[in-house]
Amino acid sequence: MTRSLIPGLRSLRPAAFGADPAGARLARIRRSPNFSVAEGSFQNPLGARTRPSGSSVEFAKIYFRKEERVRRGPTGTVPVHATTLADLAKPPASGLRITWMGHSSVLAEIDGRRVLFDPVWGDRCSPFAFAGPKRLHPVPVPLEALGPVDVVVISHDHYDHLDLPTIKALAGTDTVFAVPLGVGAHLERWGVPADRLRELDWHESAQVAGVTLTATPARHFCGRGVRNQQHTLWASWVVAGPEHRVYHSGDTGYFPGFAEIGAEHGPFDATMIQIGAYSDFWPDIHMTPEEGMRAHLDLQGGQPRGVMLPIHWGTFNLAPHAWSEPGEGTVAAARRAGARIALPCPGEPFEPAAEDAPGAPWWRGVAVAPEGGWTEHAAADSGEQPEAAPVG
């Protein structure tokens, strides 16, 4: 009798939880060199704790402390670029233009093609419309106004990277979806036809609309449902066109594999690097700004041409650190390294080849100032004034 109830219970599973891989997809997962049949899960390139370390009570005390809550969000309206659609209507002069839409959502216009990374247009990164981290700023442009997208790239299936309402809206277009192994099960449940999926293991590539998309390793984990079976892979991505190439880190802890990715696929015109939502409670699966800069330099293999775009911050409150801390930390890390970074506010396009990439610390007008003030905080290790020298 219990067995007969299981199919019915599965049909009641919320759509936002997606679907577990099965059949030929599951068989392919089990054949992957990155999947441990013995442990029943995908494995990281370097060991990583995927559960928060330390006491959950200790974390709760920090996370819900009143003064900490104030620091973890903007104090006013987050500036969003006002003319995104008009800017995108003009082709990029250099052939490559990057538009950060907030968090890890990025539109890359590369050699005449449009690639959309981790699009999250929903109000909450949660399976529920009434609970979970809420967006801190509006999306810069409506999804339906964005125009045709050649390929949507998904880094992994966490809610702040794979958003049900966004995917369902894109399922009605002609776009192709490039996803890590196993993630296709979610998309098929949400209406994406199987022939528009390119489901890749690490080091596998697909050609879409004249660009090459390669899934590369990352140090993270996966899961949308209660059980979190680790049957979907997480990845970083390389996208190479005829003239330009870019890298999107997805979510990842620091690991030596960045140098290997750079040696095989770089150097890059732009890297989009996760530098937010880090914590001592989960040090292995997210990078700090300093680690993110180190990853960027590893990926470039010592080449100076590429610009780093910090991502995975500013849009959702997902960690105990101050809302402005990832931006400030990236400024400081870039100055110490002598690296080029771009600091656009959400929706502000820029071309990596241009000398005037956005470099103003736009967040400071709507954030709690750190102890000692902005200038001392951002330039503590360099002795420079952040406003006096461009960082783009």
C-alpha positions as CSV (number, residue, x, y, z in Angstrom):
1,M,0.0,0.0,0.0
2,T,2.8,2.4,0.8
3,R,4.4,1.8,-2.6
4,S,1.2,2.6,-4.4
5,L,1.2,6.0,-2.7
6,I,4.6,7.1,-3.8
7,P,3.7,8.1,-7.4
8,G,0.9,10.2,-6.0
9,L,3.2,11.9,-3.5
10,R,5.8,12.6,-6.2
11,S,3.1,14.3,-8.3
12,L,2.5,16.7,-5.4
13,R,6.1,17.8,-5.4
14,P,6.2,21.6,-5.9
15,A,7.2,22.5,-9.5
16,A,10.0,24.8,-8.2
17,F,11.8,21.7,-6.8
18,G,12.3,20.6,-10.4
19,A,12.7,16.9,-11.2
20,D,15.2,14.2,-10.3
21,P,17.3,12.7,-13.1
22,A,16.0,9.3,-14.3
23,G,16.4,6.8,-17.1
24,A,19.1,7.5,-19.7
25,R,20.0,10.8,-18.0
26,L,20.6,9.1,-14.6
27,A,22.7,6.4,-16.4
28,R,24.8,9.0,-18.0
29,I,25.3,10.7,-14.6
30,R,26.5,7.4,-13.1
31,R,29.0,7.0,-15.9
32,S,30.5,10.4,-15.3
33,P,34.1,10.4,-14.0
34,N,33.0,13.2,-11.6
35,F,30.3,11.1,-10.0
36,S,30.9,8.6,-7.2
37,V,28.6,5.6,-7.5
38,A,29.8,4.5,-4.0
39,E,28.8,7.8,-2.5
40,G,25.9,8.5,-4.8
41,S,26.9,12.0,-5.6
42,F,29.0,14.3,-7.8
43,Q,32.4,15.1,-6.3
44,N,34.3,18.3,-6.1
45,P,37.8,18.8,-7.7
46,L,39.0,19.5,-4.2
47,G,37.4,18.4,-1.1
48,A,34.7,20.8,0.2
49,R,32.3,20.9,3.1
50,T,28.9,21.6,1.6
51,R,27.1,22.0,4.9
52,P,27.7,25.0,7.2
53,S,30.5,24.5,9.7
54,G,30.1,25.5,13.3
55,S,26.9,25.8,15.4
56,S,23.6,26.7,13.7
57,V,22.7,28.5,16.9
58,E,25.9,30.6,16.6
59,F,25.2,31.4,13.0
60,A,21.6,32.4,13.8
61,K,22.8,34.7,16.5
62,I,25.0,36.5,14.0
63,Y,22.6,36.5,11.1
64,F,19.6,37.8,13.0
65,R,21.3,40.3,15.3
66,K,19.5,43.6,14.7
67,E,22.6,45.7,14.0
68,E,23.9,43.1,11.6
69,R,20.6,43.1,9.7
70,V,21.0,46.8,9.1
71,R,24.5,46.3,7.6
72,R,23.4,43.5,5.4
73,G,21.1,45.5,3.2
74,P,21.0,48.9,1.4
75,T,19.9,51.9,3.3
76,G,18.1,53.4,0.3
77,T,17.1,52.7,-3.3
78,V,19.8,50.8,-5.1
79,P,20.8,52.6,-8.3
80,V,19.8,50.8,-11.5
81,H,21.0,51.9,-14.9
82,A,18.2,53.9,-16.5
83,T,18.9,53.4,-20.2
84,T,19.8,49.7,-20.4
85,L,17.5,49.0,-23.3
86,A,18.6,52.0,-25.3
87,D,22.2,51.1,-24.8
88,L,21.7,47.5,-25.8
89,A,19.9,48.6,-29.0
90,K,23.3,49.7,-30.4
91,P,25.9,47.0,-31.3
92,P,29.1,46.9,-29.3
93,A,31.8,48.7,-31.0
94,S,34.5,46.2,-30.0
95,G,32.4,43.1,-30.6
96,L,32.1,42.3,-26.9
97,R,29.8,43.9,-24.4
98,I,28.9,42.8,-20.8
99,T,25.8,43.8,-18.9
100,W,25.4,42.8,-15.2
101,M,21.7,42.4,-14.4
102,G,22.4,41.8,-10.7
103,H,23.6,38.9,-8.6
104,S,25.0,36.3,-11.1
105,S,22.8,37.2,-14.1
106,V,24.9,38.6,-16.9
107,L,24.2,39.3,-20.6
108,A,27.3,38.8,-22.8
109,E,27.0,40.1,-26.3
110,I,29.9,38.3,-28.0
111,D,30.8,38.4,-31.7
112,G,27.3,39.0,-32.8
113,R,25.7,36.5,-30.4
114,R,23.8,37.0,-27.1
115,V,24.6,34.7,-24.1
116,L,22.6,35.1,-20.9
117,F,24.1,33.6,-17.8
118,D,22.1,32.5,-14.7
119,P,19.0,34.6,-15.4
120,V,17.0,35.3,-12.3
121,W,14.2,37.7,-12.9
122,G,12.0,36.5,-10.0
123,D,11.4,38.5,-6.9
124,R,12.7,35.8,-4.5
125,C,15.4,33.1,-4.8
126,S,13.2,30.5,-3.2
127,P,10.7,27.8,-4.0
128,F,8.0,29.9,-2.5
129,A,6.6,33.2,-3.6
130,F,5.9,34.3,0.0
131,A,9.2,33.5,1.7
132,G,12.9,33.5,1.1
133,P,15.5,36.1,0.2
134,K,13.8,39.0,-1.6
135,R,15.3,41.1,-4.4
136,L,17.0,44.3,-3.1
137,H,16.6,46.1,-6.5
138,P,14.4,45.7,-9.5
139,V,15.6,44.0,-12.6
140,P,17.1,46.6,-15.0
141,V,14.9,45.5,-17.9
142,P,11.8,43.3,-18.2
143,L,12.7,39.9,-19.5
144,E,10.3,40.1,-22.4
145,A,12.0,43.4,-23.5
146,L,15.5,42.0,-23.5
147,G,15.1,40.7,-27.1
148,P,16.3,37.4,-28.6
149,V,18.9,35.4,-26.7
150,D,20.9,32.7,-28.5
151,V,21.8,30.7,-25.5
152,V,21.0,30.6,-21.8
153,V,23.8,29.2,-19.6
154,I,23.0,27.8,-16.2
155,S,25.9,27.2,-13.7
156,H,23.9,25.0,-11.2
157,D,20.5,24.5,-9.8
158,H,20.4,26.6,-6.6
159,Y,17.4,29.0,-6.5
160,D,19.5,32.1,-6.9
161,H,20.9,30.8,-10.2
162,L,18.0,28.7,-11.6
163,D,14.7,30.5,-11.3
164,L,11.5,28.7,-12.3
165,P,9.5,31.7,-13.5
166,T,12.4,33.0,-15.6
167,I,13.0,29.6,-17.2
168,K,9.3,29.1,-18.0
169,A,9.3,32.5,-19.7
170,L,12.4,31.7,-21.7
171,A,11.0,28.2,-22.6
172,G,8.6,29.9,-24.9
173,T,11.4,31.4,-27.0
174,D,13.8,29.8,-29.4
175,T,16.8,30.0,-27.1
176,V,19.1,27.0,-26.4
177,F,19.9,26.1,-22.8
178,A,23.5,25.0,-21.9
179,V,23.4,23.3,-18.5
180,P,25.5,21.0,-16.3
181,L,24.8,17.3,-16.3
182,G,21.5,16.4,-14.6
183,V,20.1,20.0,-14.6
184,G,18.2,19.2,-17.8
185,A,15.6,17.2,-15.8
186,H,14.5,20.4,-14.1
187,L,14.2,22.3,-17.3
188,E,12.2,19.5,-19.1
189,R,9.7,19.5,-16.3
190,W,9.3,23.2,-16.7
191,G,8.6,23.0,-20.5
192,V,12.0,23.2,-22.2
193,P,12.0,20.8,-25.1
194,A,14.8,18.2,-24.9
195,D,16.2,19.2,-28.3
196,R,16.9,22.7,-27.0
197,L,19.1,21.4,-24.2
198,R,22.9,21.0,-24.3
199,E,23.6,19.1,-21.1
200,L,27.4,18.9,-20.4
201,D,29.8,17.2,-18.0
202,W,33.0,19.1,-17.0
203,H,35.4,19.5,-20.0
204,E,32.6,18.9,-22.5
205,S,31.7,21.5,-25.1
206,A,28.8,22.4,-27.4
207,Q,28.6,24.6,-30.4
208,V,25.6,27.0,-30.4
209,A,25.0,29.8,-32.9
210,G,28.7,30.1,-33.7
211,V,30.1,30.2,-30.2
212,T,31.7,27.3,-28.2
213,L,30.4,26.7,-24.7
214,T,32.5,24.6,-22.4
215,A,31.5,23.4,-18.9
216,T,34.5,23.7,-16.6
217,P,35.0,22.6,-13.0
218,A,33.9,24.5,-9.9
219,R,34.0,23.8,-6.2
220,H,30.4,23.9,-5.0
221,F,27.3,21.7,-4.6
222,C,23.7,21.4,-5.8
223,G,20.2,20.7,-4.8
224,R,16.6,22.2,-4.8
225,G,14.5,19.7,-2.9
226,V,14.4,18.6,0.7
227,R,16.6,15.5,0.0
228,N,19.4,17.2,-2.0
229,Q,20.7,14.0,-3.7
230,Q,23.7,15.6,-5.4
231,H,22.6,14.2,-8.7
232,T,23.0,17.4,-10.6
233,L,26.4,18.9,-11.4
234,W,27.6,22.4,-10.8
235,A,30.0,24.2,-13.3
236,S,31.8,27.3,-14.3
237,W,31.6,28.1,-18.0
238,V,33.9,29.3,-20.9
239,V,32.2,30.9,-23.9
240,A,34.4,31.5,-26.9
241,G,33.4,33.3,-30.0
242,P,35.5,33.8,-33.2
243,E,37.2,36.9,-31.7
244,H,36.5,37.0,-27.9
245,R,36.2,34.7,-24.9
246,V,34.7,35.1,-21.5
247,Y,34.5,33.1,-18.3
248,H,31.6,32.8,-15.7
249,S,32.5,31.2,-12.4
250,G,29.1,30.3,-11.2
251,D,29.4,29.6,-7.5
252,T,32.7,28.2,-6.3
253,G,35.2,28.0,-3.6
254,Y,38.8,28.8,-4.5
255,F,40.8,25.8,-5.9
256,P,43.9,25.3,-8.0
257,G,41.9,24.3,-11.1
258,F,41.4,28.0,-12.1
259,A,45.0,28.0,-13.4
260,E,44.3,24.9,-15.4
261,I,41.2,26.4,-16.9
262,G,43.1,29.5,-17.8
263,A,45.9,27.5,-19.4
264,E,43.5,25.5,-21.5
265,H,40.9,28.1,-22.4
266,G,42.3,31.6,-21.6
267,P,43.3,34.3,-21.4
268,F,39.9,35.9,-21.3
269,D,38.6,39.3,-22.4
270,A,36.4,39.3,-19.3
271,T,35.9,37.1,-16.2
272,M,32.7,37.2,-14.2
273,I,33.8,36.1,-10.7
274,Q,31.7,35.2,-7.6
275,I,32.8,37.5,-4.7
276,G,29.7,37.6,-2.5
277,A,27.7,35.5,0.0
278,Y,30.9,34.2,1.6
279,S,31.2,33.2,5.2
280,D,33.5,31.4,7.7
281,F,30.6,29.1,8.1
282,W,31.0,27.8,4.5
283,P,34.6,28.7,3.5
284,D,34.9,25.9,0.8
285,I,32.0,26.7,-1.5
286,H,32.1,30.5,-2.0
287,M,35.0,32.9,-2.5
288,T,35.9,36.1,-0.7
289,P,36.8,39.1,-2.9
290,E,40.5,38.4,-2.3
291,E,40.0,34.8,-3.4
292,G,38.0,35.9,-6.4
293,M,40.8,38.2,-7.5
294,R,43.3,35.3,-7.1
295,A,41.0,33.2,-9.3
296,H,40.8,35.9,-11.9
297,L,44.6,36.2,-12.0
298,D,45.0,32.4,-12.2
299,L,42.5,32.3,-15.1
300,Q,44.4,35.0,-17.0
301,G,47.7,33.1,-16.7
302,G,49.5,36.4,-16.1
303,Q,48.0,38.1,-19.1
304,P,46.9,41.7,-18.4
305,R,44.2,42.1,-21.0
306,G,41.1,40.9,-19.2
307,V,38.8,42.8,-17.0
308,M,37.1,41.2,-13.9
309,L,33.4,41.8,-13.2
310,P,32.5,40.9,-9.6
311,I,29.2,39.0,-9.5
312,H,27.0,37.2,-6.9
313,W,26.4,40.2,-4.7
314,G,24.2,43.3,-4.2
315,T,20.9,41.7,-5.2
316,F,20.0,39.2,-2.5
317,N,20.9,39.1,1.2
318,L,22.5,35.6,1.5
319,A,25.3,35.8,4.1
320,P,26.3,37.6,7.3
321,H,28.7,40.1,5.7
322,A,27.8,43.7,5.1
323,W,25.9,44.4,1.9
324,S,28.7,46.7,0.6
325,E,31.6,44.5,1.7
326,P,32.0,42.4,-1.5
327,G,32.3,45.6,-3.6
328,E,34.7,47.2,-1.2
329,G,36.8,44.1,-0.9
330,T,37.0,43.8,-4.7
331,V,38.3,47.4,-5.0
332,A,41.0,46.7,-2.4
333,A,42.0,43.4,-3.9
334,A,42.2,44.9,-7.4
335,R,44.4,47.8,-6.2
336,R,46.8,45.4,-4.5
337,A,47.0,43.2,-7.6
338,G,47.1,46.0,-10.1
339,A,44.2,44.3,-11.9
340,R,41.5,45.8,-14.1
341,I,37.9,45.6,-12.7
342,A,34.6,46.9,-13.8
343,L,32.1,48.1,-11.2
344,P,28.8,48.7,-13.1
345,C,25.6,49.3,-11.2
346,P,22.9,46.8,-12.2
347,G,22.0,47.1,-15.9
348,E,25.0,49.3,-16.9
349,P,26.6,47.8,-20.0
350,F,30.4,48.1,-20.6
351,E,32.9,46.9,-23.2
352,P,36.0,45.2,-21.7
353,A,38.1,46.7,-24.5
354,A,37.2,50.3,-23.5
355,E,39.5,52.2,-21.2
356,D,36.5,53.8,-19.4
357,A,34.9,50.7,-17.9
358,P,32.7,51.8,-14.9
359,G,34.8,52.2,-11.8
360,A,32.9,54.4,-9.4
361,P,31.8,52.7,-6.1
362,W,28.1,53.3,-6.8
363,W,27.0,51.4,-3.6
364,R,28.4,53.8,-1.1
365,G,25.5,56.2,-1.4
366,V,23.0,53.6,-0.1
367,A,25.1,51.5,2.4
368,V,26.1,51.8,6.0
369,A,29.7,53.2,6.0
370,P,32.3,50.9,7.6
371,E,34.1,51.8,10.7
372,G,36.8,54.4,9.8
373,G,34.9,55.6,6.7
374,W,34.9,54.5,3.0
375,T,38.3,55.8,1.9
376,E,40.3,54.2,4.7
377,H,38.3,51.0,4.4
378,A,38.7,50.5,0.7
379,A,42.3,51.6,0.5
380,A,43.6,50.4,3.8
381,D,46.3,48.2,2.2
382,S,47.3,50.4,-0.7
383,G,47.4,53.9,0.8
384,E,45.5,55.2,-2.2
385,Q,42.2,57.2,-2.4
386,P,39.6,55.1,-4.2
387,E,38.0,58.2,-5.7
388,A,41.3,59.5,-7.1
389,A,42.3,56.6,-9.3
390,P,40.2,54.7,-11.8
391,V,39.7,51.0,-11.2
392,G,38.1,50.2,-14.5
